[in-house]
Amino acid sequence: MNTRSPNRPTRRSFLAASASVAGTLAGAPRAFAAADAAAGAEPAFKISLAQWSLHNTLFSGKLDNLDFPRTAKQQFGIDGVEYVNQFFKDKAQDADYIADLAKRAADEGVTNVLIMCDGLGNLGDPDDKARTAAIEKHYPWVEAAKRLGCHSIRVNAASKGEFEEQQKLAADGLSRLSEFASQLDMNVIVENHGGLSSNGEWLAGVMKMVGKPNCGTLPDFGNFYDYDRYRGVADLMPFAKGVSAKSHDFDAEGNEVRTDFKKMMKLVLDTGFRGWVGVEYEGKELSEPEGILATKKLLERVRDELA
């Protein structure tokens, strides 16, 4: 079924209207890592900030979405950002707003990485009309992400029914959305984010069913339920176009108490991944700023140890 709306832009017209991370090899000898650093080579991965880390601050009105790139750079020293559509949910088609946000990020030297999209319907809805409606509700966010210079939108693969039936339904919705996104050279990536998507085997199977190069995953360290998180990330990394470093609490040495970040990041890097790793703090003990900085510090330490 062709789900493309008649008024949607062609790839050529959209690109006309709109304004690799080089990595070091994981496990390389320290001598080579030092030489690469001296030569100005990129680190094994870059650190971005997931906007959800500041959800309380944003929902309270203490921080405006337009100021998020500046906050990421000036307060936390992070030069990549991952937006959440909830914080500008009525602005996807506001060209002036999106242009302003893009300019603010560019002025700070911040890379817009992706937009996390929620509340747009189930891409694996058993009802064909509802599934099609959900697909089309994502279109404006694909376009907004393109205008911001992001490489992807992050979506959910929610469905209902039996294991295999849900796989087929989610694969249909993702495939159709990815076809639209491909016209803009954009990716559609799925996070393990509740339901069967938090089963690594299920979501990896969906990716194989879709089989499109611009449809991938965003493995989240913490969103596996009744499923081993290390196995889950291993399941999803072959399709990963980003990684979400979920954190909650830290011990006296600065280690995350639920996830062994060194073990997890070695697993990530051993697959050849050299993209953005997003700080996503959801803890209660530390404040949002403190949790962000603690997660960033841990990722930096692990990156150095694995160099």
TAQUIJO-V983624 format. One record per pair of residues at least 24 apart in sequence whose ideal C-beta (glycine too) atoms are under 10 Angstrom apart, sorted by sequence separation. I is the first residue (numbers start at 1). J is the second residue. If there is no record, write none. Layout:
i->I j->J
i->I j->J
This chain:
i->21 j->45
i->48 j->72
i->49 j->73
i->63 j->87
i->64 j->88
i->65 j->89
i->81 j->105
i->117 j->141
i->134 j->158
i->153 j->177
i->188 j->212
i->198 j->222
i->200 j->224
i->215 j->239
i->216 j->240
i->217 j->241
i->218 j->242
i->219 j->243
i->220 j->244
i->221 j->245
i->222 j->246
i->21 j->46
i->53 j->78
i->66 j->91
i->80 j->105
i->92 j->117
i->116 j->141
i->117 j->142
i->170 j->195
i->187 j->212
i->189 j->214
i->190 j->215
i->192 j->217
i->193 j->218
i->198 j->223
i->199 j->224
i->202 j->227
i->216 j->241
i->217 j->242
i->218 j->243
i->219 j->244
i->220 j->245
i->221 j->246
i->222 j->247
i->243 j->268
i->256 j->281
i->258 j->283
i->277 j->302
i->49 j->75
i->58 j->84
i->65 j->91
i->79 j->105
i->115 j->141
i->155 j->181
i->170 j->196
i->187 j->213
i->188 j->214
i->189 j->215
i->190 j->216
i->191 j->217
i->192 j->218
i->197 j->223
i->198 j->224
i->199 j->225
i->201 j->227
i->215 j->241
i->216 j->242
i->217 j->243
i->218 j->244
i->219 j->245
i->220 j->246
i->221 j->247
i->222 j->248
i->233 j->259
i->243 j->269
i->257 j->283
i->277 j->303
i->49 j->76
i->59 j->86
i->81 j->108
i->88 j->115
i->115 j->142
i->117 j->144
i->170 j->197
i->187 j->214
i->188 j->215
i->189 j->216
i->190 j->217
i->191 j->218
i->192 j->219
i->193 j->220
i->197 j->224
i->198 j->225
i->199 j->226
i->200 j->227
i->214 j->241
i->219 j->246
i->221 j->248
i->256 j->283
i->49 j->77
i->58 j->86
i->59 j->87
i->89 j->117
i->92 j->120
i->117 j->145
i->131 j->159
i->153 j->181
i->186 j->214
i->187 j->215
i->188 j->216
i->189 j->217
i->190 j->218
i->191 j->219
i->192 j->220
i->198 j->226
i->199 j->227
i->200 j->228
i->204 j->232
i->207 j->235
i->213 j->241
i->240 j->268
i->257 j->285
i->47 j->76
i->49 j->78
i->53 j->82
i->55 j->84
i->58 j->87
i->79 j->108
i->81 j->110
i->83 j->112
i->87 j->116
i->89 j->118
i->115 j->144
i->152 j->181
i->166 j->195
i->167 j->196
i->185 j->214
i->187 j->216
i->189 j->218
i->190 j->219
i->191 j->220
i->192 j->221
i->194 j->223
i->198 j->227
i->200 j->229
i->203 j->232
i->207 j->236
i->210 j->239
i->229 j->258
i->230 j->259
i->47 j->77
i->48 j->78
i->49 j->79
i->50 j->80
i->51 j->81
i->52 j->82
i->54 j->84
i->58 j->88
i->79 j->109
i->80 j->110
i->81 j->111
i->82 j->112
i->83 j->113
i->84 j->114
i->85 j->115
i->86 j->116
i->89 j->119
i->115 j->145
i->166 j->196
i->182 j->212
i->184 j->214
i->189 j->219
i->192 j->222
i->193 j->223
i->195 j->225
i->200 j->230
i->201 j->231
i->204 j->234
i->205 j->235
i->208 j->238
i->229 j->259
i->230 j->260
i->233 j->263
i->234 j->264
i->237 j->267
i->243 j->273
i->47 j->78
i->48 j->79
i->49 j->80
i->50 j->81
i->51 j->82
i->52 j->83
i->53 j->84
i->55 j->86
i->66 j->97
i->79 j->110
i->80 j->111
i->81 j->112
i->82 j->113
i->83 j->114
i->84 j->115
i->85 j->116
i->86 j->117
i->89 j->120
i->114 j->145
i->166 j->197
i->175 j->206
i->181 j->212
i->182 j->213
i->187 j->218
i->192 j->223
i->194 j->225
i->198 j->229
i->200 j->231
i->201 j->232
i->204 j->235
i->207 j->238
i->208 j->239
i->229 j->260
i->233 j->264
i->237 j->268
i->240 j->271
i->242 j->273
i->250 j->281
i->46 j->78
i->47 j->79
i->48 j->80
i->49 j->81
i->50 j->82
i->51 j->83
i->52 j->84
i->55 j->87
i->65 j->97
i->69 j->101
i->73 j->105
i->78 j->110
i->79 j->111
i->80 j->112
i->81 j->113
i->82 j->114
i->83 j->115
i->84 j->116
i->85 j->117
i->86 j->118
i->113 j->145
i->123 j->155
i->124 j->156
i->170 j->202
i->174 j->206
i->178 j->210
i->182 j->214
i->191 j->223
i->192 j->224
i->200 j->232
i->203 j->235
i->204 j->236
i->207 j->239
i->233 j->265
i->237 j->269
i->240 j->272
i->241 j->273
i->243 j->275
i->244 j->276
i->245 j->277
i->246 j->278
i->247 j->279
i->249 j->281
i->46 j->79
i->47 j->80
i->48 j->81
i->49 j->82
i->50 j->83
i->51 j->84
i->54 j->87
i->68 j->101
i->69 j->102
i->72 j->105
i->78 j->111
i->80 j->113
i->81 j->114
i->82 j->115
i->83 j->116
i->84 j->117
i->85 j->118
i->86 j->119
i->112 j->145
i->115 j->148
i->120 j->153
i->123 j->156
i->124 j->157
i->125 j->158
i->126 j->159
i->127 j->160
i->153 j->186
i->154 j->187
i->155 j->188
i->157 j->190
i->163 j->196
i->170 j->203
i->173 j->206
i->174 j->207
i->177 j->210
i->178 j->211
i->179 j->212
i->181 j->214
i->182 j->215
i->192 j->225
i->199 j->232
i->200 j->233
i->202 j->235
i->203 j->236
i->204 j->237
i->206 j->239
i->207 j->240
i->230 j->263
i->234 j->267
i->237 j->270
i->238 j->271
i->240 j->273
i->242 j->275
i->243 j->276
i->244 j->277
i->245 j->278
i->246 j->279
i->247 j->280
i->248 j->281
i->249 j->282
i->250 j->283
i->265 j->298
i->269 j->302
i->46 j->80
i->48 j->82
i->50 j->84
i->51 j->85
i->52 j->86
i->66 j->100
i->67 j->101
i->69 j->103
i->70 j->104
i->73 j->107
i->74 j->108
i->80 j->114
i->81 j->115
i->82 j->116
i->83 j->117
i->84 j->118
i->85 j->119
i->114 j->148
i->122 j->156
i->123 j->157
i->124 j->158
i->125 j->159
i->126 j->160
i->151 j->185
i->152 j->186
i->153 j->187
i->154 j->188
i->155 j->189
i->156 j->190
i->157 j->191
i->162 j->196
i->171 j->205
i->172 j->206
i->175 j->209
i->176 j->210
i->178 j->212
i->181 j->215
i->198 j->232
i->200 j->234
i->201 j->235
i->204 j->238
i->222 j->256
i->230 j->264
i->233 j->267
i->234 j->268
i->237 j->271
i->238 j->272
i->241 j->275
i->242 j->276
i->243 j->277
i->244 j->278
i->245 j->279
i->246 j->280
i->247 j->281
i->248 j->282
i->249 j->283
i->261 j->295
i->265 j->299
i->269 j->303
i->51 j->86
i->52 j->87
i->66 j->101
i->69 j->104
i->70 j->105
i->73 j->108
i->85 j->120
i->112 j->147
i->113 j->148
i->115 j->150
i->120 j->155
i->121 j->156
i->122 j->157
i->123 j->158
i->124 j->159
i->125 j->160
i->126 j->161
i->138 j->173
i->142 j->177
i->146 j->181
i->151 j->186
i->152 j->187
i->153 j->188
i->154 j->189
i->155 j->190
i->156 j->191
i->157 j->192
i->158 j->193
i->160 j->195
i->161 j->196
i->167 j->202
i->170 j->205
i->171 j->206
i->174 j->209
i->175 j->210
i->177 j->212
i->178 j->213
i->179 j->214
i->192 j->227
i->200 j->235
i->201 j->236
i->204 j->239
i->221 j->256
i->229 j->264
i->233 j->268
i->236 j->271
i->237 j->272
i->238 j->273
i->240 j->275
i->241 j->276
i->242 j->277
i->243 j->278
i->244 j->279
i->245 j->280
i->246 j->281
i->247 j->282
i->248 j->283
i->249 j->284
i->250 j->285
i->51 j->87
i->65 j->101
i->68 j->104
i->69 j->105
i->72 j->108
i->73 j->109
i->74 j->110
i->112 j->148
i->113 j->149
i->114 j->150
i->116 j->152
i->117 j->153
i->118 j->154
i->120 j->156
i->122 j->158
i->123 j->159
i->124 j->160
i->142 j->178
i->145 j->181
i->150 j->186
i->151 j->187
i->152 j->188
i->153 j->189
i->154 j->190
i->155 j->191
i->156 j->192
i->157 j->193
i->158 j->194
i->159 j->195
i->160 j->196
i->163 j->199
i->166 j->202
i->167 j->203
i->170 j->206
i->171 j->207
i->174 j->210
i->175 j->211
i->178 j->214
i->179 j->215
i->199 j->235
i->200 j->236
i->203 j->239
i->222 j->258
i->231 j->267
i->234 j->270
i->237 j->273
i->242 j->278
i->244 j->280
i->245 j->281
i->246 j->282
i->247 j->283
i->248 j->284
i->249 j->285
i->250 j->286
i->262 j->298
i->266 j->302
i->270 j->306
i->51 j->88
i->66 j->103
i->67 j->104
i->68 j->105
i->69 j->106
i->70 j->107
i->71 j->108
i->73 j->110
i->111 j->148
i->112 j->149
i->113 j->150
i->114 j->151
i->115 j->152
i->116 j->153
i->117 j->154
i->118 j->155
i->119 j->156
i->121 j->158
i->122 j->159
i->124 j->161
i->135 j->172
i->143 j->180
i->146 j->183
i->147 j->184
i->150 j->187
i->152 j->189
i->154 j->191
i->156 j->193
i->157 j->194
i->158 j->195
i->159 j->196
i->168 j->205
i->169 j->206
i->170 j->207
i->171 j->208
i->172 j->209
i->173 j->210
i->175 j->212
i->177 j->214
i->178 j->215
i->192 j->229
i->200 j->237
i->221 j->258
i->222 j->259
i->230 j->267
i->234 j->271
i->243 j->280
i->246 j->283
i->248 j->285
i->249 j->286
i->261 j->298
i->265 j->302
i->269 j->306
i->66 j->104
i->69 j->107
i->70 j->108
i->72 j->110
i->111 j->149
i->112 j->150
i->113 j->151
i->114 j->152
i->115 j->153
i->116 j->154
i->117 j->155
i->118 j->156
i->122 j->160
i->131 j->169
i->135 j->173
i->138 j->176
i->139 j->177
i->142 j->180
i->143 j->181
i->146 j->184
i->151 j->189
i->155 j->193
i->156 j->194
i->157 j->195
i->158 j->196
i->159 j->197
i->163 j->201
i->164 j->202
i->167 j->205
i->168 j->206
i->171 j->209
i->172 j->210
i->174 j->212
i->177 j->215
i->178 j->216
i->221 j->259
i->233 j->271
i->248 j->286
i->256 j->294
i->261 j->299
i->264 j->302
i->265 j->303
i->268 j->306
i->269 j->307
i->65 j->104
i->66 j->105
i->69 j->108
i->71 j->110
i->111 j->150
i->112 j->151
i->113 j->152
i->114 j->153
i->115 j->154
i->116 j->155
i->117 j->156
i->126 j->165
i->131 j->170
i->134 j->173
i->135 j->174
i->138 j->177
i->142 j->181
i->145 j->184
i->146 j->185
i->154 j->193
i->156 j->195
i->157 j->196
i->158 j->197
i->163 j->202
i->167 j->206
i->170 j->209
i->171 j->210
i->197 j->236
i->221 j->260
i->247 j->286
i->255 j->294
i->256 j->295
i->259 j->298
i->262 j->301
i->263 j->302
i->266 j->305
i->69 j->109
i->70 j->110
i->111 j->151
i->114 j->154
i->115 j->155
i->116 j->156
i->126 j->166
i->132 j->172
i->135 j->175
i->136 j->176
i->137 j->177
i->141 j->181
i->142 j->182
i->146 j->186
i->157 j->197
i->166 j->206
i->167 j->207
i->170 j->210
i->171 j->211
i->175 j->215
i->192 j->232
i->221 j->261
i->250 j->290
i->254 j->294
i->261 j->301
i->262 j->302
i->265 j->305
i->266 j->306
i->69 j->110
i->113 j->154
i->124 j->165
i->128 j->169
i->131 j->172
i->132 j->173
i->135 j->176
i->136 j->177
i->139 j->180
i->142 j->183
i->143 j->184
i->145 j->186
i->156 j->197
i->164 j->205
i->167 j->208
i->168 j->209
i->171 j->212
i->174 j->215
i->192 j->233
i->250 j->291
i->254 j->295
i->261 j->302
i->262 j->303
i->265 j->306
i->68 j->110
i->69 j->111
i->102 j->144
i->106 j->148
i->124 j->166
i->127 j->169
i->131 j->173
i->134 j->176
i->135 j->177
i->138 j->180
i->139 j->181
i->142 j->184
i->145 j->187
i->163 j->205
i->167 j->209
i->174 j->216
i->249 j->291
i->256 j->298
i->260 j->302
i->261 j->303
i->69 j->112
i->101 j->144
i->105 j->148
i->106 j->149
i->124 j->167
i->126 j->169
i->130 j->173
i->134 j->177
i->135 j->178
i->138 j->181
i->143 j->186
i->159 j->202
i->192 j->235
i->221 j->264
i->248 j->291
i->254 j->297
i->255 j->298
i->256 j->299
i->262 j->305
i->105 j->149
i->124 j->168
i->125 j->169
i->128 j->172
i->132 j->176
i->135 j->179
i->136 j->180
i->142 j->186
i->171 j->215
i->192 j->236
i->221 j->265
i->247 j->291
i->250 j->294
i->254 j->298
i->261 j->305
i->262 j->306
i->92 j->137
i->98 j->143
i->102 j->147
i->124 j->169
i->125 j->170
i->128 j->173
i->131 j->176
i->135 j->180
i->139 j->184
i->141 j->186
i->142 j->187
i->157 j->202
i->164 j->209
i->191 j->236
i->219 j->264
i->247 j->292
i->249 j->294
i->250 j->295
i->253 j->298
i->92 j->138
i->93 j->139
i->94 j->140
i->98 j->144
i->101 j->147
i->102 j->148
i->123 j->169
i->124 j->170
i->142 j->188
i->157 j->203
i->190 j->236
i->255 j->301
i->92 j->139
i->93 j->140
i->97 j->144
i->98 j->145
i->101 j->148
i->102 j->149
i->122 j->169
i->123 j->170
i->124 j->171
i->125 j->172
i->159 j->206
i->221 j->268
i->247 j->294
i->248 j->295
i->250 j->297
i->254 j->301
i->255 j->302
i->92 j->140
i->93 j->141
i->95 j->143
i->98 j->146
i->99 j->147
i->102 j->150
i->122 j->170
i->123 j->171
i->124 j->172
i->125 j->173
i->219 j->267
i->247 j->295
i->250 j->298
i->253 j->301
i->91 j->140
i->92 j->141
i->95 j->144
i->98 j->147
i->99 j->148
i->123 j->172
i->124 j->173
i->157 j->206
i->190 j->239
i->219 j->268
i->246 j->295
i->247 j->296
i->92 j->142
i->93 j->143
i->94 j->144
i->98 j->148
i->123 j->173
i->124 j->174
i->138 j->188
i->157 j->207
i->189 j->239
i->245 j->295
i->92 j->143
i->93 j->144
i->122 j->173
i->123 j->174
i->189 j->240
i->190 j->241
i->191 j->242
i->193 j->244
i->245 j->296
i->247 j->298
i->89 j->141
i->92 j->144
i->95 j->147
i->121 j->173
i->123 j->175
i->189 j->241
i->192 j->244
i->247 j->299
i->85 j->138
i->91 j->144
i->92 j->145
i->123 j->176
i->157 j->210
i->188 j->241
i->189 j->242
i->191 j->244
i->245 j->298
i->123 j->177
i->187 j->241
i->219 j->273
i->245 j->299
i->85 j->140
i->92 j->147
i->187 j->242
i->85 j->141
i->88 j->144
i->221 j->277
i->223 j->280
i->245 j->302
i->83 j->141
i->218 j->276
i->220 j->278
i->222 j->280
i->85 j->144
i->221 j->280
i->85 j->145
i->155 j->215
i->157 j->217
i->218 j->278
i->220 j->280
i->222 j->282
i->49 j->110
i->83 j->144
i->48 j->110
i->83 j->145
i->152 j->214
i->48 j->111
i->50 j->113
i->151 j->214
i->152 j->215
i->154 j->217
i->155 j->218
i->48 j->112
i->49 j->113
i->50 j->114
i->51 j->115
i->52 j->116
i->152 j->216
i->154 j->218
i->46 j->111
i->48 j->113
i->51 j->116
i->83 j->148
i->123 j->188
i->48 j->114
i->50 j->116
i->52 j->118
i->152 j->218
i->154 j->220
i->46 j->113
i->81 j->148
i->83 j->150
i->123 j->190
i->82 j->150
i->85 j->153
i->81 j->150
i->85 j->154
i->82 j->152
i->83 j->153
i->84 j->154
i->83 j->154
i->117 j->188
i->124 j->195
i->82 j->154
i->114 j->186
i->124 j->196
i->114 j->187
i->116 j->189
i->118 j->191
i->122 j->195
i->124 j->197
i->114 j->189
i->116 j->191
i->118 j->193
i->18 j->95
i->116 j->193
i->17 j->95
i->69 j->148
i->18 j->98
i->19 j->99
i->18 j->99
i->124 j->206
i->19 j->102
i->18 j->102
i->19 j->103
i->19 j->106
i->154 j->241
i->154 j->242
i->152 j->241
i->191 j->280
i->21 j->111
i->151 j->241
i->152 j->242
i->154 j->244
i->151 j->242
i->116 j->218
i->50 j->154
i->114 j->218
i->151 j->275
i->152 j->276
i->154 j->278
i->18 j->143
i->151 j->276
i->17 j->143
i->1 j->128
i->19 j->146
i->114 j->241
i->3 j->131
i->8 j->136
i->14 j->142
i->18 j->146
i->19 j->147
i->113 j->241
i->114 j->242
i->116 j->244
i->3 j->132
i->14 j->143
i->17 j->146
i->18 j->147
i->19 j->148
i->113 j->242
i->1 j->131
i->3 j->133
i->17 j->147
i->18 j->148
i->19 j->149
i->1 j->132
i->4 j->135
i->5 j->136
i->8 j->139
i->15 j->146
i->18 j->149
i->3 j->135
i->4 j->136
i->8 j->140
i->14 j->146
i->3 j->136
i->14 j->147
i->1 j->135
i->5 j->139
i->8 j->142
i->9 j->143
i->4 j->139
i->8 j->143
i->3 j->139
i->82 j->218
i->9 j->146
i->82 j->242
i->82 j->244
i->113 j->275
i->114 j->276
i->116 j->278
i->113 j->276
i->114 j->278
i->116 j->280
i->111 j->276
i->113 j->278
i->18 j->184
i->15 j->183
i->50 j->218
i->11 j->180
i->14 j->183
i->15 j->184
i->3 j->173
i->14 j->184
i->15 j->185
i->50 j->220
i->1 j->172
i->11 j->182
i->12 j->183
i->14 j->185
i->4 j->176
i->8 j->180
i->11 j->183
i->3 j->176
i->10 j->183
i->11 j->184
i->2 j->176
i->3 j->177
i->9 j->183
i->10 j->184
i->11 j->185
i->1 j->176
i->4 j->179
i->5 j->180
i->8 j->183
i->9 j->184
i->11 j->186
i->3 j->179
i->4 j->180
i->8 j->184
i->2 j->179
i->3 j->180
i->2 j->180
i->4 j->183
i->50 j->242
i->52 j->244
i->53 j->246
i->48 j->242
i->50 j->244
i->52 j->246
i->53 j->247
i->82 j->276
i->48 j->243
i->50 j->245
i->80 j->275
i->81 j->276
i->48 j->244
i->50 j->246
i->80 j->276
i->82 j->278
i->48 j->245
i->80 j->277
i->81 j->278
i->82 j->279
i->45 j->243
i->47 j->245
i->80 j->278
i->82 j->280
i->80 j->279
i->45 j->245
i->78 j->278
i->78 j->279
i->76 j->279
i->72 j->279
i->76 j->289
i->75 j->289
i->78 j->292
i->78 j->293
i->76 j->292
i->77 j->293
i->75 j->292
i->76 j->293
i->71 j->289
i->75 j->293
i->78 j->296
i->76 j->295
i->77 j->296
i->45 j->265
i->72 j->292
i->76 j->296
i->44 j->265
i->71 j->292
i->45 j->268
i->77 j->300
i->44 j->268
i->45 j->269
i->44 j->269
i->53 j->278
i->63 j->288
i->50 j->276
i->52 j->278
i->53 j->279
i->55 j->281
i->48 j->275
i->49 j->276
i->50 j->277
i->51 j->278
i->52 j->279
i->53 j->280
i->54 j->281
i->55 j->282
i->45 j->273
i->46 j->274
i->48 j->276
i->50 j->278
i->52 j->280
i->53 j->281
i->44 j->273
i->45 j->274
i->46 j->275
i->47 j->276
i->48 j->277
i->49 j->278
i->50 j->279
i->51 j->280
i->52 j->281
i->53 j->282
i->44 j->274
i->45 j->275
i->46 j->276
i->47 j->277
i->48 j->278
i->49 j->279
i->50 j->280
i->52 j->282
i->53 j->283
i->57 j->287
i->58 j->288
i->43 j->274
i->45 j->276
i->46 j->277
i->47 j->278
i->48 j->279
i->49 j->280
i->50 j->281
i->56 j->287
i->57 j->288
i->42 j->274
i->45 j->277
i->46 j->278
i->47 j->279
i->48 j->280
i->49 j->281
i->50 j->282
i->56 j->288
i->57 j->289
i->44 j->277
i->55 j->288
i->54 j->288
i->53 j->288
i->54 j->289
i->52 j->288
i->53 j->289
i->54 j->291
i->53 j->291
i->54 j->292
i->26 j->265
i->27 j->266
i->53 j->292
i->26 j->266
i->26 j->267
i->26 j->268
i->27 j->269
i->50 j->292
i->53 j->295
i->26 j->269
i->27 j->270
i->49 j->292
i->53 j->296
i->25 j->269
i->26 j->270
i->24 j->269
i->26 j->271
i->50 j->295
i->23 j->269
i->26 j->272
i->49 j->295
i->25 j->272
i->26 j->273
i->49 j->296
i->26 j->274
i->47 j->295
i->23 j->272
i->25 j->274
i->47 j->296
i->23 j->273
i->24 j->274
i->23 j->274
i->21 j->273
i->22 j->274
i->23 j->275
i->47 j->299
i->21 j->274
i->47 j->300
i->20 j->274
i->21 j->275
i->45 j->299
i->20 j->275
i->21 j->276
i->47 j->303
i->43 j->300
i->45 j->302
i->46 j->303
i->44 j->302
i->45 j->303
i->44 j->303
i->43 j->303
i->44 j->304
i->43 j->304
i->45 j->306
i->44 j->306
i->44 j->307
i->43 j->307
i->37 j->304
i->37 j->307
i->33 j->304
i->36 j->307
i->33 j->306
i->34 j->307
i->30 j->304
i->33 j->307
i->32 j->307
i->26 j->303
i->30 j->307
i->28 j->306
i->29 j->307
i->24 j->303
i->27 j->306
i->28 j->307
i->26 j->306
i->27 j->307
i->26 j->307
i->24 j->306
i->25 j->307
i->24 j->307
